[in-house]
Amino acid sequence: MLNRIFSPGPNSLGANVGLLALRVWLGGTILLNHGIGKLTGFRTLSGGFPDPFHIGHTGSLVLVVFAEVVAAALLALGLTTRFAALVLAVDMSVAFVFAHKGALSGDHSGELAFIYLAGFVTLLLAGGGAVSMDKVVFKSGGAKKG
């Protein structure tokens, strides 16, 4: 079952290179520009971090750090790409809806979260492509041979 979820299906060379670029670009950017700062500033941020699901400020920050550090690294590597993209899509959905109140413009715009969300949903649907760790770990192709 895991092979069916994570194994890249057949794509053209251009599609595979495009998926590689999208994974590394989005995963690396969210890791470096958002995740590392939250991880290194965890102690300072945890007391007042937004808590949209009422699980506590620290609990909410733990989930965001998991998404923006662990899932972002997995995405960039192309390891369990669809899982990582799902985690990051949920993270960006929560940020867009709760932190930015769904605003695409204005002083507290969620435009960046919305754009990240589009990329993560694309990777959730398409998978990591042939140039990924998924290809190494989950060897069989997604399409049935007939």
DSSP file (Angstrom, degrees, kcal/mol; ACC not computed):
  #  RESIDUE AA STRUCTURE BP1 BP2  ACC     N-H-->O    O-->H-N    N-H-->O    O-->H-N    TCO  KAPPA ALPHA  PHI   PSI    X-CA   Y-CA   Z-CA
    1    1 A M     >        0   0    0      0, 0.0     4,-1.5     0, 0.0     3,-0.2   0.000 360.0 360.0 360.0 -41.5    0.0    0.0    0.0
    2    2 A L  H  >  +     0   0    0      1,-0.2     4,-3.0     2,-0.2     5,-0.4   0.876 360.0  56.6 -61.3 -36.3    2.8    2.4    0.8
    3    3 A N  H  > S+     0   0    0      1,-0.2     4,-2.1     2,-0.2    -1,-0.2   0.898 105.2  51.4 -61.1 -39.3    4.3    1.8   -2.6
    4    4 A R  H  4 S+     0   0    0     -3,-0.2    -1,-0.2     1,-0.2    -2,-0.2   0.846 116.5  40.5 -66.3 -33.1    1.0    2.9   -4.2
    5    5 A I  H  < S+     0   0    0     -4,-1.5    -2,-0.2     1,-0.1    -1,-0.2   0.915 128.7  24.9 -80.7 -45.2    1.0    6.1   -2.2
    6    6 A F  H  < S+     0   0    0     -4,-3.0   122,-0.3    -5,-0.1    75,-0.2   0.685  91.1 101.5-101.4 -20.5    4.6    7.1   -2.4
    7    7 A S  S  < S-     0   0    0     -4,-2.1     2,-0.1    -5,-0.4   128,-0.1  -0.491  75.9-117.9 -70.7 129.5    6.1    5.6   -5.5
    8    8 A P        -     0   0    0      0, 0.0   134,-0.7     0, 0.0   135,-0.2  -0.413  26.4-137.5 -65.6 138.4    6.4    8.1   -8.3
    9    9 A G        -     0   0    0    117,-0.3     2,-0.3   132,-0.2   121,-0.1  -0.261  41.6 -66.1 -82.5 178.9    4.4    7.3  -11.3
   10   10 A P        +     0   0    0      0, 0.0     2,-0.3     0, 0.0    -1,-0.1  -0.530  63.9 163.4 -72.4 129.6    5.6    7.6  -14.9
   11   11 A N        -     0   0    0     -2,-0.3     2,-0.1    -3,-0.1     0, 0.0  -0.894  40.3 -96.2-135.5 165.3    6.3   11.2  -15.9
   12   12 A S     >  -     0   0    0     -2,-0.3     4,-2.3     1,-0.1     5,-0.2  -0.365  41.1-106.5 -73.9 165.0    8.2   13.0  -18.7
   13   13 A L  H  > S+     0   0    0      1,-0.2     4,-2.5     2,-0.2     5,-0.2   0.911 122.0  52.0 -59.0 -43.1   11.7   14.2  -18.0
   14   14 A G  H  > S+     0   0    0      1,-0.2     4,-2.4     2,-0.2    -1,-0.2   0.897 109.2  49.0 -61.5 -41.7   10.5   17.8  -17.9
   15   15 A A  H  > S+     0   0    0      2,-0.2     4,-2.5     1,-0.2    -1,-0.2   0.907 111.5  49.7 -65.4 -41.6    7.8   16.9  -15.4
   16   16 A N  H  X S+     0   0    0     -4,-2.3     4,-2.1     2,-0.2   115,-0.2   0.906 112.8  45.9 -64.4 -42.3   10.3   15.1  -13.2
   17   17 A V  H  X S+     0   0    0     -4,-2.5     4,-2.6     2,-0.2    -1,-0.2   0.888 112.4  52.3 -67.5 -38.4   12.7   18.0  -13.2
   18   18 A G  H  X S+     0   0    0     -4,-2.4     4,-2.5    -5,-0.2    -2,-0.2   0.905 109.6  48.1 -63.0 -42.3    9.9   20.4  -12.6
   19   19 A L  H  X S+     0   0    0     -4,-2.5     4,-2.6     2,-0.2    -2,-0.2   0.889 111.1  51.7 -65.9 -38.6    8.7   18.4   -9.5
   20   20 A L  H  X S+     0   0    0     -4,-2.1     4,-2.6     2,-0.2     5,-0.3   0.945 111.5  46.7 -60.0 -48.6   12.3   18.3   -8.3
   21   21 A A  H  X S+     0   0    0     -4,-2.6     4,-2.7     1,-0.2     5,-0.2   0.921 113.7  48.0 -61.2 -44.9   12.6   22.1   -8.6
   22   22 A L  H  X S+     0   0    0     -4,-2.5     4,-2.6     2,-0.2     5,-0.4   0.918 113.2  47.8 -63.3 -44.4    9.3   22.7   -6.9
   23   23 A R  H  X S+     0   0    0     -4,-2.6     4,-2.5     2,-0.2     5,-0.4   0.951 117.4  40.4 -61.0 -51.3   10.1   20.3   -4.0
   24   24 A V  H  X S+     0   0    0     -4,-2.6     4,-2.1    -5,-0.2     5,-0.3   0.906 117.4  49.2 -67.2 -41.5   13.5   21.7   -3.3
   25   25 A W  H  X S+     0   0    0     -4,-2.7     4,-2.0    -5,-0.3    -2,-0.2   0.965 120.5  33.3 -63.3 -54.4   12.4   25.3   -3.9
   26   26 A L  H  X S+     0   0    0     -4,-2.6     4,-2.5    -5,-0.2     5,-0.3   0.932 122.3  46.1 -71.1 -45.7    9.4   25.2   -1.6
   27   27 A G  H  X S+     0   0    0     -4,-2.5     4,-2.0    -5,-0.4    -3,-0.2   0.932 116.7  44.6 -63.1 -45.8   10.7   22.8    1.0
   28   28 A G  H  X S+     0   0    0     -4,-2.1     4,-2.7    -5,-0.4     5,-0.3   0.897 114.2  49.3 -65.6 -40.8   14.0   24.6    1.2
   29   29 A T  H  X S+     0   0    0     -4,-2.0     4,-2.9    -5,-0.3     5,-0.4   0.926 113.2  44.4 -67.1 -45.1   12.5   28.0    1.4
   30   30 A I  H  X>S+     0   0    0     -4,-2.5     5,-2.7     2,-0.2     4,-1.4   0.884 115.8  49.5 -69.2 -34.7   10.0   27.2    4.1
   31   31 A L  I  <>S+     0   0    0     -4,-2.0     5,-2.7    -5,-0.3     6,-0.3   0.964 120.2  34.4 -63.5 -52.3   12.6   25.3    6.1
   32   32 A L  I  <5S+     0   0    0     -4,-2.7     5,-0.2     3,-0.2    -2,-0.2   0.886 126.1  37.7 -74.4 -40.1   15.2   28.1    5.9
   33   33 A N  I  <5S+     0   0    0     -4,-2.9    -3,-0.2    -5,-0.3    -1,-0.2   0.680 136.8   7.7 -88.6 -18.2   12.9   31.2    6.0
   34   34 A H  I  X5S+     0   0    0     -4,-1.4     4,-1.6    -5,-0.4    -3,-0.2   0.682 123.0  50.2-129.3 -49.0   10.3   30.0    8.5
   35   35 A G  I  ><S+     0   0    0     -5,-2.7     4,-2.5    33,-0.5    -3,-0.2   0.924 108.0  49.3 -68.0 -47.7   11.1   26.6   10.2
   36   36 A I  H  ><S+     0   0    0     -5,-2.7     4,-3.0     1,-0.2     5,-0.3   0.900 110.7  51.9 -61.9 -41.2   14.6   27.2   11.4
   37   37 A G  H  > S+     0   0    0     -6,-0.3     4,-1.7    -5,-0.2    -1,-0.2   0.891 111.9  46.0 -61.7 -40.3   13.6   30.6   13.0
   38   38 A K  H  < S+     0   0    0     -4,-1.6    -1,-0.2     2,-0.2    -2,-0.2   0.875 114.2  49.1 -70.2 -36.4   10.8   28.9   14.9
   39   39 A L  H >< S+     0   0    0     -4,-2.5     3,-1.1     1,-0.2     4,-0.2   0.947 115.7  41.0 -67.7 -48.3   13.0   26.0   16.0
   40   40 A T  H 3< S+     0   0    0     -4,-3.0     3,-0.2     1,-0.2    -2,-0.2   0.783 121.4  43.1 -72.8 -25.8   15.8   28.2   17.2
   41   41 A G  T 3X S+     0   0    0     -4,-1.7     4,-2.8    -5,-0.3     5,-0.3   0.131  79.1 120.5-101.6  20.4   13.4   30.7   18.8
   42   42 A F  H <> S+     0   0    0     -3,-1.1     4,-2.6     1,-0.2    -1,-0.2   0.898  72.0  49.4 -53.0 -50.4   11.1   28.0   20.3
   43   43 A R  H  > S+     0   0    0     -3,-0.2     4,-0.5    -4,-0.2    -1,-0.2   0.904 115.9  43.1 -59.3 -43.4   11.5   29.1   23.9
   44   44 A T  H  4 S+     0   0    0     -3,-0.2     3,-0.4     1,-0.2     4,-0.3   0.899 119.4  42.4 -69.6 -41.6   10.8   32.7   23.1
   45   45 A L  H >X S+     0   0    0     -4,-2.8     3,-1.1     1,-0.2     4,-0.8   0.785  95.9  76.8 -76.9 -28.9    7.9   32.0   20.8
   46   46 A S  H 3< S+     0   0    0     -4,-2.6     3,-0.3    -5,-0.3    -1,-0.2   0.762  86.8  59.7 -62.7 -28.2    6.1   29.2   22.7
   47   47 A G  T 3< S+     0   0    0     -4,-0.5    -1,-0.3    -3,-0.4    10,-0.2   0.830 121.6  19.9 -70.1 -31.4    4.5   31.5   25.3
   48   48 A G  T <4 S+     0   0    0     -3,-1.1    -1,-0.2    -4,-0.3    -2,-0.2   0.199  84.5 136.6-125.0  17.0    2.5   33.6   22.8
   49   49 A F     <  -     0   0    0     -4,-0.8    11,-0.1    -3,-0.3    12,-0.1  -0.390  67.9 -91.1 -66.5 142.2    2.3   31.5   19.7
   50   50 A P        -     0   0    0      0, 0.0    -1,-0.1     0, 0.0    49,-0.1  -0.213  37.1-164.0 -54.1 142.1   -1.2   31.4   18.1
   51   51 A D    >   +     0   0    0      1,-0.1     3,-1.3    -3,-0.1     5,-0.2  -0.590  20.7 162.3-130.1  68.5   -3.4   28.6   19.3
   52   52 A P  T 3  S+     0   0    0      0, 0.0    -1,-0.1     0, 0.0     5,-0.0   0.744  78.9  43.0 -66.5 -23.1   -6.3   28.2   16.9
   53   53 A F  T 3  S-     0   0    0      3,-0.1    -2,-0.0     0, 0.0     0, 0.0   0.298 108.1-119.2-106.4   8.9   -7.2   24.7   18.0
   54   54 A H  S <  S+     0   0    0     -3,-1.3     3,-0.1     1,-0.1    -3,-0.0   0.896  75.3 126.7  57.1  45.4   -6.9   25.3   21.7
   55   55 A I  S    S-     0   0    0      1,-0.3     4,-0.3     2,-0.0    -1,-0.1   0.307  80.8 -86.3-107.6   4.2   -4.2   22.7   22.3
   56   56 A G     >  -     0   0    0     -5,-0.2     4,-2.4     3,-0.1    -1,-0.3   0.004  34.9 -92.4 102.8 149.9   -1.9   25.2   24.0
   57   57 A H  H  > S+     0   0    0      1,-0.2     4,-2.2     2,-0.2     5,-0.2   0.913 126.1  47.1 -61.4 -43.9    0.6   27.7   22.6
   58   58 A T  H  > S+     0   0    0      2,-0.2     4,-2.5     1,-0.2    -1,-0.2   0.917 111.5  50.6 -66.4 -43.3    3.5   25.2   22.9
   59   59 A G  H  > S+     0   0    0     -4,-0.3     4,-2.0     2,-0.2    -2,-0.2   0.906 110.9  49.1 -60.6 -42.5    1.5   22.4   21.3
   60   60 A S  H  X S+     0   0    0     -4,-2.4     4,-2.0     1,-0.2    -1,-0.2   0.914 111.7  48.9 -63.5 -42.4    0.6   24.6   18.4
   61   61 A L  H  X S+     0   0    0     -4,-2.2     4,-2.9     1,-0.2     5,-0.2   0.885 107.3  55.6 -65.9 -37.9    4.2   25.6   17.9
   62   62 A V  H  X S+     0   0    0     -4,-2.5     4,-2.6     1,-0.2    -1,-0.2   0.929 108.8  47.9 -58.6 -45.2    5.4   22.0   18.1
   63   63 A L  H  X S+     0   0    0     -4,-2.0     4,-2.2     2,-0.2    -1,-0.2   0.904 113.1  47.4 -63.3 -41.4    3.0   21.1   15.2
   64   64 A V  H  X S+     0   0    0     -4,-2.0     4,-3.3     2,-0.2     5,-0.2   0.905 112.0  49.6 -68.1 -40.9    4.2   24.1   13.1
   65   65 A V  H  X>S+     0   0    0     -4,-2.9     4,-1.8     2,-0.2     5,-0.8   0.909 109.8  52.2 -64.4 -41.0    7.9   23.3   13.8
   66   66 A F  I  <>S+     0   0    0     -4,-2.6     5,-2.5    -5,-0.2     4,-0.5   0.940 115.3  42.1 -57.6 -46.2    7.3   19.7   12.8
   67   67 A A  I  <>S+     0   0    0     -4,-2.2     5,-1.1     3,-0.2    -2,-0.2   0.956 119.8  40.7 -64.7 -50.8    5.7   20.9    9.5
   68   68 A E  I  <5S+     0   0    0     -4,-3.3   -33,-0.5     3,-0.2   -32,-0.2   0.552 130.1  24.9 -85.2  -7.5    8.1   23.6    8.7
   69   69 A V  I  X5S+     0   0    0     -4,-1.8     4,-2.0    -5,-0.2    -3,-0.2   0.701 130.9  29.4-113.1 -62.6   11.3   21.7    9.7
   70   70 A V  I  ><S+     0   0    0     -5,-0.8     4,-2.5    -4,-0.5    -3,-0.2   0.969 127.2  39.8 -68.7 -54.4   10.7   18.0    9.5
   71   71 A A  I  ><S+     0   0    0     -5,-2.5     4,-2.6     1,-0.2    -1,-0.2   0.878 115.3  53.6 -65.1 -36.0    8.1   17.9    6.7
   72   72 A A  H  ><S+     0   0    0     -5,-1.1     4,-2.4    -6,-0.3    -1,-0.2   0.909 110.2  47.1 -64.1 -41.1    9.9   20.6    4.8
   73   73 A A  H  X S+     0   0    0     -4,-2.0     4,-2.1     2,-0.2    -2,-0.2   0.916 112.4  49.6 -65.7 -43.1   13.1   18.6    4.8
   74   74 A L  H  X>S+     0   0    0     -4,-2.5     5,-2.6     1,-0.2     4,-1.4   0.907 111.1  50.4 -60.4 -41.5   11.3   15.5    3.8
   75   75 A L  H  <5S+     0   0    0     -4,-2.6     3,-0.4     2,-0.2    -2,-0.2   0.939 109.1  49.7 -62.7 -47.4    9.7   17.4    0.9
   76   76 A A  H  <5S+     0   0    0     -4,-2.4    -1,-0.2     1,-0.3    -2,-0.2   0.876 114.9  45.2 -60.8 -37.4   13.0   18.8   -0.3
   77   77 A L  H  <5S-     0   0    0     -4,-2.1    56,-1.5    -5,-0.2    -1,-0.3   0.713 109.4-125.1 -76.0 -20.9   14.5   15.3   -0.2
   78   78 A G  T  <5 +     0   0    0     -4,-1.4    56,-2.4    -3,-0.4     2,-0.6   0.841  60.3 145.6  75.9  33.7   11.4   13.8   -1.9
   79   79 A L  S   <S-     0   0    0     -5,-2.6    -1,-0.3     1,-0.3     5,-0.2  -0.931  80.1 -12.5-109.4 120.9   11.0   11.3    0.9
   80   80 A T  S  > S+     0   0    0     -2,-0.6     4,-2.7    -3,-0.1    -1,-0.3   0.942  86.8 177.1  49.1  51.8    7.3   10.5    1.7
   81   81 A T  H  >  +     0   0    0     -3,-0.4     4,-2.9     1,-0.2     5,-0.2   0.872  69.5  49.9 -54.1 -46.7    6.6   13.5   -0.5
   82   82 A R  H  > S+     0   0    0      2,-0.2     4,-2.1     1,-0.2    -1,-0.2   0.896 112.1  48.1 -66.2 -38.7    2.8   13.2   -0.4
   83   83 A F  H  > S+     0   0    0     -3,-0.2     4,-2.5     2,-0.2    -2,-0.2   0.949 114.0  46.9 -62.2 -48.8    2.8   12.9    3.4
   84   84 A A  H  X S+     0   0    0     -4,-2.7     4,-2.4     1,-0.2    -2,-0.2   0.907 112.7  49.6 -60.7 -42.8    5.1   15.9    3.7
   85   85 A A  H  X S+     0   0    0     -4,-2.9     4,-2.3    -5,-0.2    -1,-0.2   0.876 110.0  51.3 -65.2 -37.1    3.1   17.9    1.3
   86   86 A L  H  X S+     0   0    0     -4,-2.1     4,-2.3    -5,-0.2    -2,-0.2   0.936 110.4  48.4 -64.3 -46.5   -0.1   17.1    3.1
   87   87 A V  H  X S+     0   0    0     -4,-2.5     4,-2.3     1,-0.2    -2,-0.2   0.928 115.2  45.1 -59.0 -45.7    1.4   18.2    6.5
   88   88 A L  H  X S+     0   0    0     -4,-2.4     4,-2.6     2,-0.2    -1,-0.2   0.842 109.9  54.5 -70.2 -33.0    2.6   21.5    4.9
   89   89 A A  H  X S+     0   0    0     -4,-2.3     4,-2.2     2,-0.2    -1,-0.2   0.906 110.2  46.8 -65.9 -40.5   -0.7   22.0    3.1
   90   90 A V  H  X S+     0   0    0     -4,-2.3     4,-2.6     2,-0.2     5,-0.2   0.933 111.8  51.9 -64.2 -45.2   -2.5   21.7    6.5
   91   91 A D  H  X S+     0   0    0     -4,-2.3     4,-2.3     1,-0.2    -2,-0.2   0.924 113.4  43.3 -55.9 -48.1    0.0   24.1    8.0
   92   92 A M  H  X S+     0   0    0     -4,-2.6     4,-2.8     2,-0.2    -1,-0.2   0.836 111.2  54.9 -71.5 -32.2   -0.4   26.7    5.3
   93   93 A S  H  X S+     0   0    0     -4,-2.2     4,-2.8     2,-0.2     5,-0.3   0.935 110.6  45.6 -63.4 -45.5   -4.2   26.3    5.4
   94   94 A V  H  X>S+     0   0    0     -4,-2.6     4,-2.7     2,-0.2     5,-1.1   0.924 114.4  48.6 -63.3 -44.5   -4.3   27.0    9.1
   95   95 A A  I  <>S+     0   0    0     -4,-2.3     5,-1.9    -5,-0.2     4,-0.4   0.930 114.9  45.1 -61.1 -45.2   -1.9   30.0    8.7
   96   96 A F  I  <5S+     0   0    0     -4,-2.8     6,-3.2     3,-0.2     7,-0.4   0.934 122.2  35.0 -65.1 -47.0   -4.0   31.4    5.8
   97   97 A V  I  <5S+     0   0    0     -4,-2.8     4,-0.2     4,-0.2    -2,-0.2   0.935 131.3  24.5 -77.1 -47.1   -7.4   31.0    7.5
   98   98 A F  I  <5S+     0   0    0     -4,-2.7    -3,-0.2    -5,-0.3    -2,-0.1   0.927 129.1  35.2 -90.0 -47.8   -6.6   31.6   11.2
   99   99 A A  I   <S+     0   0    0     -5,-1.1    -3,-0.2    -4,-0.4    -4,-0.1   0.889 133.3  27.5 -75.8 -38.2   -3.5   33.8   11.3
  100  100 A H  S > <S-     0   0    0     -5,-1.9     3,-2.1    -6,-0.2    10,-0.2   0.395  97.4-131.0-106.1   1.9   -4.2   35.8    8.2
  101  101 A K  T 3   -     0   0    0      1,-0.3    -4,-0.2    -6,-0.3    -3,-0.1   0.775  65.1 -66.2  54.4  30.6   -8.0   35.6    8.3
  102  102 A G  T 3  S+     0   0    0     -6,-3.2     2,-0.4     1,-0.2    -1,-0.3   0.633  91.3 153.6  71.7  14.0   -8.1   34.6    4.6
  103  103 A A    <   -     0   0    0     -3,-2.1     7,-3.6    -7,-0.4    -1,-0.2  -0.622  29.3-174.5 -82.5 130.4   -6.9   37.9    3.4
  104  104 A L  S    S+     0   0    0     -2,-0.4     2,-0.3     5,-0.2    -1,-0.1   0.431  73.7  21.5 -99.2  -2.3   -5.0   38.0    0.1
  105  105 A S  S    S+     0   0    0      3,-0.1     3,-0.3     6,-0.0     2,-0.2  -0.949  87.1  60.7-152.3 171.2   -4.1   41.7    0.4
  106  106 A G  S >  S-     0   0    0     -2,-0.3     3,-1.1     1,-0.2    -3,-0.0  -0.516  96.8 -40.4 102.9-171.8   -3.7   44.4    3.1
  107  107 A D  T 3  S+     0   0    0      1,-0.3    -1,-0.2    -2,-0.2     2,-0.0   0.845 138.4  33.0 -64.3 -37.3   -1.6   44.9    6.1
  108  108 A H  T 3  S+     0   0    0     -3,-0.3    -1,-0.3    -8,-0.1    -5,-0.3  -0.332  87.6 173.9-116.7  50.2   -1.7   41.3    7.4
  109  109 A S    <   -     0   0    0     -3,-1.1     3,-0.2     1,-0.1    -5,-0.2  -0.252  28.9-159.6 -63.6 140.6   -2.0   39.5    4.0
  110  110 A G     >  +     0   0    0     -7,-3.6     4,-2.4   -10,-0.2     5,-0.2   0.070  57.0 119.1-102.4  21.2   -1.8   35.8    3.8
  111  111 A E  H  > S+     0   0    0      1,-0.2     4,-2.3     2,-0.2     5,-0.2   0.889  73.5  50.3 -56.3 -43.0   -0.8   35.8    0.1
  112  112 A L  H  > S+     0   0    0     -3,-0.2     4,-2.7     1,-0.2    -1,-0.2   0.920 110.8  48.3 -64.1 -43.9    2.5   34.0    0.8
  113  113 A A  H  > S+     0   0    0      1,-0.2     4,-2.5     2,-0.2    -1,-0.2   0.887 111.7  51.7 -61.1 -38.3    0.8   31.3    2.8
  114  114 A F  H  X S+     0   0    0     -4,-2.4     4,-1.8     2,-0.2    -2,-0.2   0.891 110.4  47.2 -66.4 -40.7   -1.8   30.9   -0.1
  115  115 A I  H  X S+     0   0    0     -4,-2.3     4,-1.8     2,-0.2    -2,-0.2   0.927 112.3  49.2 -68.0 -45.1    1.0   30.6   -2.7
  116  116 A Y  H  X S+     0   0    0     -4,-2.7     4,-2.6     1,-0.2     5,-0.2   0.928 108.3  55.8 -56.1 -44.5    2.8   28.0   -0.6
  117  117 A L  H  X S+     0   0    0     -4,-2.5     4,-2.6     1,-0.2     5,-0.2   0.898 104.2  52.9 -56.2 -43.0   -0.5   26.2   -0.2
  118  118 A A  H  X S+     0   0    0     -4,-1.8     4,-2.0     1,-0.2    -1,-0.2   0.916 111.0  46.6 -60.1 -43.8   -0.9   26.0   -4.0
  119  119 A G  H  X S+     0   0    0     -4,-1.8     4,-2.2     2,-0.2    -2,-0.2   0.901 112.8  48.9 -65.5 -40.9    2.6   24.4   -4.4
  120  120 A F  H  X S+     0   0    0     -4,-2.6     4,-2.1     2,-0.2    -2,-0.2   0.876 110.8  49.9 -69.3 -36.8    2.0   21.9   -1.5
  121  121 A V  H  X S+     0   0    0     -4,-2.6     4,-2.2    -5,-0.2    -1,-0.2   0.900 109.4  53.0 -65.8 -39.8   -1.3   20.9   -2.9
  122  122 A T  H  X S+     0   0    0     -4,-2.0     4,-2.8    -5,-0.2     5,-0.3   0.930 111.8  44.7 -59.1 -46.1    0.3   20.4   -6.3
  123  123 A L  H  X S+     0   0    0     -4,-2.2     4,-2.4     2,-0.2    -1,-0.2   0.831 109.5  56.5 -70.0 -31.6    3.0   18.2   -4.8
  124  124 A L  H  < S+     0   0    0     -4,-2.1    -1,-0.2     2,-0.2    -2,-0.2   0.919 115.4  37.8 -61.9 -43.3    0.4   16.3   -2.8
  125  125 A L  H  < S+     0   0    0     -4,-2.2    -2,-0.2     1,-0.1    -1,-0.2   0.895 126.1  35.3 -75.2 -41.5   -1.5   15.4   -6.0
  126  126 A A  H  < S-     0   0    0     -4,-2.8  -117,-0.3    -5,-0.2     3,-0.3   0.749  96.7-143.8 -88.8 -25.1    1.6   14.9   -8.3
  127  127 A G     <  -     0   0    0     -4,-2.4    -1,-0.2    -5,-0.3    -2,-0.1  -0.317  40.4 -59.2  82.3-175.3    4.0   13.2   -5.9
  128  128 A G  S    S-     0   0    0   -122,-0.3     3,-0.3     1,-0.2    -1,-0.2   0.625  71.1-131.8 -84.3 -15.5    7.7   13.8   -5.8
  129  129 A G        -     0   0    0     -3,-0.3     6,-0.3     1,-0.2    -1,-0.2  -0.214  39.5 -60.8  85.7 176.9    8.6   12.6   -9.3
  130  130 A A  S    S+     0   0    0      1,-0.2     2,-1.3  -121,-0.1    -1,-0.2   0.715 124.0  69.5 -74.8 -21.6   11.3   10.2  -10.4
  131  131 A V  S    S+     0   0    0     -3,-0.3     2,-0.3  -115,-0.2    -1,-0.2  -0.586  87.5  93.9 -96.3  72.4   14.2   12.4   -9.1
  132  132 A S  S  > S-     0   0    0     -2,-1.3     4,-0.8    -3,-0.1     3,-0.4  -0.964  87.1-110.3-153.5 163.2   13.3   11.7   -5.4
  133  133 A M  H  > S+     0   0    0    -56,-1.5     4,-2.9    -2,-0.3     5,-0.3   0.787 114.4  68.7 -69.1 -26.7   14.1    9.5   -2.5
  134  134 A D  H  > S+     0   0    0    -56,-2.4     4,-3.0     1,-0.2    -1,-0.2   0.892  95.1  55.2 -56.4 -39.1   10.6    8.1   -2.9
  135  135 A K  H  4 S+     0   0    0     -3,-0.4    -1,-0.2    -6,-0.3    -2,-0.2   0.866 112.6  42.4 -62.8 -36.3   11.9    6.5   -6.2
  136  136 A V  H  < S+     0   0    0     -4,-0.8     3,-0.4    -3,-0.3    -2,-0.2   0.923 122.7  36.4 -75.5 -46.1   14.7    4.8   -4.3
  137  137 A V  H  < S+     0   0    0     -4,-2.9     2,-0.8     1,-0.3    -2,-0.2   0.902 124.2  38.9 -77.0 -43.1   12.7    3.7   -1.3
  138  138 A F  S  < S+     0   0    0     -4,-3.0    -1,-0.3    -5,-0.3    -2,-0.1  -0.698  76.9 175.9-110.2  77.1    9.4    2.8   -3.0
  139  139 A K        +     0   0    0     -2,-0.8    -1,-0.2    -3,-0.4    -2,-0.1   0.783  45.6  86.2 -60.8 -40.1   10.8    1.2   -6.1
  140  140 A S  S    S-     0   0    0      1,-0.1    -2,-0.0     2,-0.1     2,-0.0  -0.319  82.4-110.5 -70.2 148.1    7.7    0.0   -8.0
  141  141 A G        -     0   0    0      2,-0.1  -132,-0.2     1,-0.1  -134,-0.1  -0.272  16.2-122.6 -73.9 161.5    5.9    2.5  -10.2
  142  142 A G  S    S+     0   0    0   -134,-0.7     2,-0.3  -136,-0.1  -133,-0.2   0.737  91.1  76.3 -75.9 -24.2    2.5    3.9   -9.4
  143  143 A A  S    S-     0   0    0   -135,-0.2     2,-0.2     1,-0.0    -2,-0.1  -0.675  86.2-117.2 -91.9 143.9    1.0    2.6  -12.7
  144  144 A K        -     0   0    0     -2,-0.3     2,-0.4     1,-0.1    -2,-0.1  -0.553  25.2-125.7 -77.9 142.3    0.1   -1.0  -13.2
  145  145 A K              0   0    0     -2,-0.2    -1,-0.1     1,-0.1     0, 0.0  -0.699 360.0 360.0 -87.0 136.9    1.9   -2.9  -15.9
  146  146 A G              0   0    0     -2,-0.4    -1,-0.1     0, 0.0    -2,-0.0   0.454 360.0 360.0-135.2 360.0   -0.3   -4.5  -18.3
